[in-house]
Amino acid sequence: MQVDSEAIHEISYDPHRAKLFVTFNDGDRYVYVGVPGEVHRSFLDADSKGRFFAYEIRDQYPYNKVDG
């Protein structure tokens, strides 16, 4: 889902694998593993996606850069 954010372009979530996919405005895409569904929903509802990401996701869950 595309979002209105200065830093984040798109957010998607795989509930079966608890994987959160975040695409930044520079085109880089990352997958965060073990993210609960309620965190994903709160992320979508957050007034500032960048601030929510910085405080609630970055450095809280293991991640990998997605190539291509």
C-alpha positions in Angstrom: 0.0 0.0 0.0 1.4 3.4 -1.0 1.5 5.8 1.9 1.8 9.6 2.4 5.3 10.0 3.9 8.4 12.1 3.2 10.6 9.0 3.8 8.4 5.9 3.0 6.8 5.1 -0.3 5.1 1.8 0.4 4.3 -0.6 3.2 3.2 -4.2 2.7 2.8 -7.1 5.2 2.7 -10.9 5.0 0.6 -12.0 8.0 1.4 -15.7 7.6 5.1 -15.1 7.9 5.0 -11.9 10.1 7.1 -10.1 7.5 6.8 -6.4 7.0 8.1 -4.9 3.7 9.0 -1.3 3.6 10.0 0.6 0.4 11.6 3.9 1.0 11.3 6.9 -1.3 14.9 6.3 -2.6 13.7 2.9 -3.9 15.4 0.8 -1.3 13.2 -2.1 0.0 13.7 -3.9 3.2 11.9 -6.9 4.9 11.5 -6.9 8.7 11.0 -10.3 10.3 8.8 -11.2 13.3 6.7 -8.0 13.1 3.3 -8.6 14.8 0.1 -7.7 12.9 -0.8 -5.0 15.5 2.5 -3.2 14.8 1.8 -3.3 11.1 -1.7 -1.8 11.7 -0.3 0.9 14.0 2.3 1.7 11.4 -0.4 2.3 8.8 -2.5 4.4 11.2 0.5 6.5 12.4 0.3 10.2 11.6 4.1 10.2 10.9 5.2 6.9 9.2 8.8 8.0 9.4 8.7 8.7 13.1 6.8 5.4 13.8 9.3 3.5 11.8 12.2 5.1 13.6 10.9 4.4 17.1 8.9 1.2 16.7 10.5 -0.8 13.8 14.0 0.2 13.0 16.5 -1.5 15.4 13.6 -3.5 16.9 13.3 -6.4 14.4 15.8 -8.3 12.2 15.8 -7.1 8.6 17.4 -7.7 5.2 17.6 -5.5 2.1 15.5 -6.9 -0.7 17.3 -6.9 -4.0 15.5 -5.9 -7.2 
